[in-house]
Amino acid sequence: MAPSEMVSANLPRSNNSIEGWHNAFAKRVSIAHPTTTKLTGKIRREQSKFEVDIAQIRQGQGPKP
C-alpha cells in the first residue's frame, strides 16, 4: 500500500508501535537467547495479559498499566 493510501485509510505510516512492543517484550523476556520452552511461556503470559486487557475494555474499564 502506498503511503498516501495508508494516510487516507487512517493506518500508521511507520512501525514505531511494533518496535515499541518488541522492545518492551524483549525486556520482559530478559534473556538474550531463551530456550523454546522459556520463550513459549513468556508468549503465553503476554497473550493472557492481552486477553485480560481486552475483557476489561469490553466491560468499559481501562486496562491496568
RAZIJO-V10086 format. One record per pair of residues at least 24 apart in sequence whose C-alpha atoms are under 7 Angstrom apart, sorted by the first residue. I is the first residue (numbers start at 0). J is the second residue. If there is no record, write none. Layout:
BEGIN
i->(I/I)
j->(J/J)
END
This chain:
BEGIN
none
END
